[in-house]
Amino acid sequence: MFQIEPKQSLSWQEALFLLLTVIALISTFIIKLETVPHLPLILAILYIMTYGLVKKLPFSQLETGLIKGATAGVGAVFLFLLIGILISSWMVSGTIPMLMDTGIRLIGGTWFYAIVFVVTAIIGTALGSSLTTSATIGVAFIGMAQAMDLSLAISAGAIVSGAFFGDKMSPLSDTTNLASTIVEVDLFSHIKNMAWTTLPAFLVTFVLFAALSPSQQIDAGQLENYQQGLQASGLLHWSAWIPLLLLIGFTLFKIPAFVTLAASSLTAALIAGFKGNLSWIAIWNSWFAGYSSNTGVESVDGLLTRGGMESMLFTISLVLLALGLGGLLFVTGIIPSLLLTIEKKLISLHSITLTTVFTAIGANILIGEQYLSILLTGETYKKVYDRAGISRKKLSRTLEDAGTVINPLVPWSVCGVFLADVLGVPVLTYLPFAFFCLLCPIMTIIIKGNTSKEKA
């Protein structure tokens, strides 16, 4: 988005009015009318383009802003297609069914939500990717919750909370590296400083999920049909663990995400083919259309029928619309005008922190992309923190507390639409239970930690 130069300057009052009307439009359609997010986003795009034309901006400049904004998400588009392939491949190879079966046998119902949160936090930290964690172990946990007739909303909240703990704290995470790099802070100093807010949020979240978890063990008979269905699928085999181990190994060696996902998917497909789980043509077709389970147990078939590139097209189209809108907000000068006005009025630590938090959250809501939220906010406030004598570690921490973890809470954001798709739980349904994501911005406002340059 920084390559998109604003083509006009406008008053902050006008820019704020336009932003509020865009937010009101999107919120009304999604919350009140309960439409898919695509509709209000395309209407918002038409609204901002109409505004630009009224202001005598050439259509070619508006079109360029729209295209440049959408282009920022092309890398994510290819990753989403690969994740769709990964899910279907892990289904046909038995990896996700094995995770579900093992989890049902070992976990049962006691402390279920708390365990889901901790396990996804550990795996998320190891993988450094919230989306990969949610699309693999997260899908398995959702299946277990369905099998045990537990709340999908709370389960999804636990998955999202744990996955984004890992995304925030892992040295392998793109957002963690981006936040430290853009603010020019040492990576491990950045991670260490995040403990001031992240550990309290983690502990409070664990307690909340423990309190919400079933107090008694689920009756094993309740799970018998699911376990029989998983056995009947013919997918359970020790070799199903290989794609997961390969994914973890590649991640630990910092192999690029695209290569890692592709390698794990290919390995899973080859395992399925050589085991004879499906015909080769059916396996390759599943890469596009997803895996279709036919165990004869309807509830299990519903859990296992997932994945494929086709399942990601809803997500991809939404991401492109959201980023295109972000590009228009830049080229028309709406966002730059507001940021310039805000920057001049910041003096105290409290006001700087609050404004940073709301800017990062606002960028997530308006642009729908966590990377751009971090980039935009970081670039805008670096000099503000320097001028106030505040350590940049405080800024990099705030970028993650209010940028990284907020994206999954926005229904039209990159992470939000992806998670709603793979977990099968709408964002607004799991949002009240994504405790870790909700707590982090609060913690960064009330906890100062080390803020002076001398302590940096």
C-alpha positions in Angstrom: 0.0 0.0 0.0 2.9 2.4 0.5 3.5 2.4 -3.3 0.0 3.9 -3.7 0.4 7.7 -3.6 -2.6 9.8 -2.5 -3.9 11.9 -5.4 -5.5 14.6 -3.3 -5.4 16.0 0.2 -8.6 16.5 2.2 -9.6 17.6 5.6 -9.6 15.1 8.4 -13.3 15.7 9.0 -14.1 14.7 5.5 -11.8 11.7 5.6 -13.3 10.6 8.9 -16.9 10.9 7.6 -16.1 8.8 4.6 -14.4 6.1 6.8 -17.4 6.0 9.2 -19.9 5.6 6.3 -17.8 2.8 4.8 -17.7 1.0 8.2 -21.5 1.6 8.7 -22.2 0.2 5.3 -20.2 -2.9 5.8 -21.5 -3.5 9.4 -25.1 -3.0 8.4 -25.0 -5.6 5.7 -23.0 -8.2 7.6 -24.5 -7.8 11.1 -28.0 -6.6 10.5 -28.8 -8.0 7.1 -26.6 -11.1 7.5 -25.3 -11.0 4.0 -22.0 -12.5 2.8 -19.2 -9.8 3.2 -18.6 -9.6 -0.6 -21.8 -7.5 -1.1 -21.0 -4.6 1.2 -17.4 -4.6 0.1 -18.3 -4.2 -3.6 -20.8 -1.5 -2.6 -18.1 0.2 -0.6 -15.7 0.1 -3.6 -18.4 1.6 -5.8 -19.1 4.3 -3.1 -15.4 5.4 -2.8 -14.9 5.3 -6.6 -18.0 7.5 -7.0 -16.6 9.9 -4.4 -13.3 10.0 -6.3 -15.0 10.7 -9.6 -17.0 13.5 -8.0 -13.7 15.0 -6.8 -12.5 14.9 -10.4 -9.9 12.2 -9.9 -9.3 10.4 -13.2 -10.8 6.9 -13.4 -7.4 5.5 -14.4 -5.9 6.6 -11.1 -8.8 5.1 -9.1 -8.5 1.9 -11.1 -4.7 1.8 -10.5 -5.3 2.2 -6.7 -7.9 -0.6 -6.8 -5.5 -2.9 -8.7 -2.5 -2.2 -6.6 -4.4 -2.8 -3.5 -5.6 -6.2 -4.7 -2.1 -7.0 -6.0 -0.8 -6.9 -2.4 -2.8 -10.1 -1.7 -1.6 -12.2 -4.6 1.0 -14.0 -2.5 -1.7 -14.9 0.0 -4.0 -16.2 -2.9 -1.4 -18.8 -3.9 -0.9 -19.8 -0.3 -4.7 -20.2 0.2 -4.9 -22.4 -2.9 -2.1 -24.6 -1.5 -3.7 -24.8 1.9 -6.9 -26.0 0.2 -4.8 -28.7 -1.5 -3.1 -29.5 1.9 -6.4 -30.1 3.7 -7.7 -32.4 1.0 -4.3 -34.2 0.8 -4.2 -34.7 4.5 -7.7 -36.1 4.4 -7.0 -38.7 1.7 -3.7 -39.7 3.3 -5.4 -40.1 6.7 -3.4 -37.4 8.5 -6.4 -35.3 9.8 -8.5 -38.5 10.5 -5.6 -39.8 12.6 -5.3 -36.5 14.5 -9.1 -36.7 15.2 -9.0 -40.3 16.3 -6.0 -39.8 18.5 -7.4 -36.7 20.1 -10.8 -38.3 20.8 -9.0 -41.3 22.5 -6.6 -39.2 24.5 -8.5 -36.0 25.4 -12.2 -36.9 25.9 -14.2 -34.0 27.3 -12.5 -32.9 30.5 -10.7 -29.5 30.1 -11.3 -29.9 26.4 -11.3 -26.2 25.5 -8.2 -25.4 27.7 -6.3 -28.3 26.1 -7.3 -27.2 22.6 -6.0 -23.7 23.4 -2.6 -25.0 24.8 -2.0 -27.6 22.0 -2.7 -25.1 19.2 -0.5 -22.5 21.0 2.4 -25.0 21.1 1.9 -26.1 17.5 1.4 -22.5 16.3 4.7 -21.5 18.0 6.4 -24.5 16.4 5.0 -23.8 12.9 5.0 -20.0 13.1 1.8 -20.0 11.1 -1.7 -19.4 12.5 -3.4 -20.3 9.3 -1.5 -23.6 8.8 -2.2 -24.5 12.5 -5.9 -23.8 12.1 -6.2 -25.6 8.8 -4.6 -28.8 10.2 -4.8 -29.5 13.9 -7.6 -26.9 14.1 -9.8 -28.8 11.7 -9.1 -32.0 13.6 -10.2 -30.3 16.9 -13.4 -28.9 15.3 -14.2 -32.5 14.2 -13.6 -33.7 17.8 -15.9 -31.0 19.2 -18.6 -32.1 16.8 -18.1 -35.7 17.7 -18.4 -34.9 21.4 -21.4 -32.5 20.9 -19.4 -29.6 22.4 -19.7 -25.9 21.4 -18.2 -25.2 18.0 -18.1 -21.5 18.8 -15.9 -22.0 22.0 -13.8 -24.6 20.2 -13.1 -22.3 17.3 -12.3 -19.5 19.8 -9.8 -21.7 21.5 -8.2 -22.7 18.2 -8.0 -19.1 17.0 -6.6 -18.0 20.4 -3.9 -20.7 20.4 -3.0 -20.3 16.8 -2.5 -16.6 17.1 -0.5 -16.9 20.3 1.9 -18.9 18.1 1.7 -16.5 15.2 2.6 -13.7 17.7 5.4 -15.3 19.7 7.1 -17.7 17.2 10.5 -16.5 15.8 9.4 -18.4 12.6 6.3 -16.2 12.2 6.1 -13.8 9.3 4.2 -11.2 11.4 6.7 -11.4 14.2 9.6 -10.9 11.9 7.8 -8.1 10.0 7.0 -6.2 13.2 10.6 -6.3 14.4 12.0 -5.5 11.0 9.8 -2.6 10.2 10.5 -0.9 13.6 14.2 -1.9 13.4 14.2 -3.9 16.7 16.1 -7.1 17.3 13.8 -10.1 16.8 14.4 -11.8 20.1 14.3 -8.6 22.0 11.0 -8.0 20.4 9.7 -11.5 21.4 11.1 -11.1 25.0 9.4 -7.7 25.3 6.0 -9.1 24.1 6.0 -11.4 27.2 4.9 -8.4 29.3 1.5 -8.5 27.6 1.3 -11.9 26.0 1.9 -14.1 29.2 -0.9 -12.4 31.2 -3.2 -12.7 28.2 -2.3 -16.4 27.9 -2.9 -17.2 31.5 -6.2 -15.4 31.7 -7.3 -17.1 28.5 -6.3 -20.5 29.8 -8.3 -20.0 33.0 -11.4 -18.9 31.0 -11.3 -21.9 28.7 -10.7 -24.2 31.7 -13.8 -22.7 33.4 -15.9 -23.2 30.2 -14.7 -26.8 29.6 -16.9 -29.8 30.5 -16.4 -30.7 34.1 -16.9 -34.4 33.6 -15.5 -36.9 31.1 -17.7 -37.4 28.0 -19.3 -40.8 27.9 -17.2 -43.0 25.6 -20.4 -44.5 24.1 -21.2 -41.0 22.7 -18.1 -41.2 20.5 -18.4 -44.8 19.4 -20.1 -44.0 16.1 -17.4 -41.5 15.2 -14.6 -43.8 16.0 -16.2 -46.6 14.0 -16.7 -44.2 11.1 -13.1 -43.2 11.2 -12.0 -46.8 11.2 -14.4 -47.6 8.4 -12.9 -44.8 6.3 -9.8 -47.0 5.9 -7.6 -43.9 6.3 -6.1 -44.7 9.7 -2.5 -45.8 9.3 0.9 -45.0 10.9 2.1 -43.5 7.6 -0.5 -40.7 7.9 1.8 -39.0 10.4 4.5 -38.5 7.8 3.0 -35.3 6.1 2.6 -33.7 9.6 6.2 -34.5 10.6 7.4 -33.2 7.2 5.5 -30.0 7.7 7.0 -29.4 11.1 10.5 -30.3 9.9 10.5 -28.0 6.9 9.1 -25.2 9.1 11.9 -25.6 11.7 14.5 -25.4 8.9 12.8 -22.2 7.8 11.8 -23.5 4.4 9.4 -21.0 2.7 5.8 -21.6 3.4 4.9 -22.2 -0.3 7.5 -25.0 -0.6 6.6 -26.5 2.8 2.9 -26.7 2.0 3.5 -28.1 -1.5 6.0 -30.7 -0.2 3.6 -31.9 2.5 0.7 -32.0 0.1 2.6 -34.0 -2.5 3.9 -36.4 0.2 0.3 -36.9 1.5 -1.0 -37.5 -2.0 1.7 -40.1 -2.8 1.1 -41.9 0.5 -2.7 -42.1 -0.3 -1.9 -43.3 -3.8 0.5 -46.1 -2.8 -1.7 -47.2 0.1 -4.6 -47.4 -2.4 -6.9 -45.2 -0.3 -8.2 -43.7 -3.6 -7.4 -44.1 -7.3 -4.7 -41.8 -8.6 -7.2 -39.7 -10.6 -9.5 -39.3 -7.6 -6.6 -38.1 -5.5 -5.6 -35.5 -8.1 -9.2 -34.4 -8.6 -9.5 -33.9 -4.8 -6.9 -31.2 -5.0 -9.5 -29.1 -6.8 -12.8 -30.4 -5.5 -11.8 -31.6 -2.1 -12.1 -35.0 -0.5 -15.5 -36.6 -0.3 -16.0 -39.2 2.4 -18.2 -42.2 2.0 -18.0 -44.2 5.2 -21.7 -44.7 5.5 -21.7 -42.8 8.8 -23.3 -39.5 7.9 -21.8 -37.5 10.8 -18.3 -38.7 10.0 -18.7 -38.0 6.3 -19.7 -34.5 7.2 -16.5 -34.1 9.2 -14.1 -35.6 6.6 -15.6 -34.0 3.4 -13.3 -31.0 3.2 -10.5 -29.2 1.3 -9.6 -28.5 -2.3 -8.8 -25.3 -4.2 -12.5 -24.8 -4.9 -13.2 -24.4 -1.2 -10.8 -21.4 -1.1 -12.4 -19.4 -3.9 -14.8 -17.8 -1.6 -12.0 -16.7 0.6 -9.8 -15.5 -2.3 -12.5 -13.4 -3.8 -13.2 -11.7 -0.5 -9.5 -11.0 0.1 -9.1 -9.3 -3.2 -12.2 -7.2 -2.7 -11.0 -6.1 0.8 -7.5 -5.2 -0.4 -8.9 -3.4 -3.4 -11.0 -1.3 -1.1 -7.8 -0.5 0.9 -6.1 0.6 -2.2 -8.9 3.0 -3.0 -8.8 4.4 0.5 -5.2 5.3 -0.1 -5.4 6.7 -3.6 -8.3 9.0 -2.7 -6.2 10.3 0.3 -8.7 9.2 3.0 -6.3 7.1 5.1 -3.2 9.3 4.6 -5.1 12.5 5.6 -6.3 10.9 8.8 -2.8 9.6 9.7 -1.1 12.9 9.1 -3.6 14.7 11.3 -3.3 12.1 14.1 0.5 12.1 14.1 0.8 15.8 14.9 -1.3 15.6 18.0 0.5 12.9 19.9 2.6 13.8 23.0 2.1 11.5 26.0 2.9 7.8 26.3 -0.8 7.0 26.9 -2.1 8.9 24.0 0.6 7.5 21.7 -0.2 3.9 22.8 -3.9 4.4 22.4 -3.6 5.9 19.0 -1.2 3.2 17.8 -3.7 0.5 19.0 -6.6 2.1 17.3 -4.7 2.7 14.1 -3.6 -1.0 13.9 -7.1 -2.1 14.7 -8.6 0.4 12.2 -6.2 -0.8 9.5 -7.3 -4.4 10.1 -11.0 -3.3 9.8 -10.6 -1.1 6.8 -7.9 -2.9 4.8 -8.5 -6.4 6.1 -4.8 -7.4 6.0 -2.6 -7.9 9.1 0.7 -7.4 7.2 -0.5 -4.0 5.9 -1.8 -3.2 9.4 1.7 -3.7 10.8 3.5 -2.0 7.9 1.2 1.1 7.9 1.2 1.6 11.6 4.9 0.9 12.1 6.0 3.3 9.4 3.6 6.0 10.6 4.6 5.9 14.3 8.3 5.2 14.3 9.3 8.9 14.4 6.5 9.6 16.9 8.0 7.1 19.4 11.5 8.5 18.8 10.4 12.0 19.4 8.7 11.1 22.7 11.8 9.1 23.9 9.9 5.8 23.9 11.6 2.6 23.0 10.6 1.2 19.7 10.2 -2.2 21.4 7.0 -0.7 22.8 5.8 0.1 19.2 6.7 -3.3 17.8 4.9 -5.0 20.7 1.8 -2.9 20.2 1.8 -3.7 16.5 1.4 -7.3 17.3 -1.0 -6.8 20.3 -3.4 -4.7 18.1 -2.4 -5.8 14.6 -1.5 -9.4 14.3 -4.2 -10.8 16.7 -7.1 -8.6 15.6 -7.2 -9.7 12.0 -9.0 -13.0 12.7 -11.8 -11.0 14.5 -12.7 -9.1 11.3 -15.3 -11.0 9.2 -14.0 -9.6 5.9 -10.2 -9.8 6.7 -7.8 -12.2 5.2 -7.5 -14.3 8.3 -11.2 -14.0 9.2 -12.6 -15.3 6.0 -10.0 -18.1 5.9 -10.7 -19.3 9.4 -14.5 -19.1 9.0 -14.1 -21.2 5.8 -11.8 -24.0 7.1 -13.3 -24.2 10.6 -16.9 -23.9 9.4 -17.6 -21.3 12.2 -18.5 -17.7 11.3 -16.2 -15.0 12.6 -18.9 -13.3 14.6 -19.8 -16.6 16.2 -16.3 -17.4 17.6 -15.3 -13.8 18.2 -16.7 -13.6 21.8 -14.6 -16.7 22.7 -11.3 -15.7 21.0 -10.2 -14.5 24.5 -6.5 -14.2 23.7 -7.1 -12.0 20.7 -9.5 -9.8 22.6 -7.2 -9.5 25.7 -4.0 -8.5 23.9 -5.0 -4.9 22.9 -6.3 -4.4 26.5 -3.1 -5.6 28.0 -0.9 -3.4 25.8 -2.9 -0.3 26.9 -2.8 -1.1 30.7 0.7 -2.6 30.9 3.7 -0.4 30.2 6.6 -2.8 30.5 10.0 -1.4 29.4 9.3 1.7 27.4 12.4 4.0 27.8 15.2 3.9 25.3 17.7 3.2 28.1 16.0 0.0 28.9 15.6 -1.1 25.4 
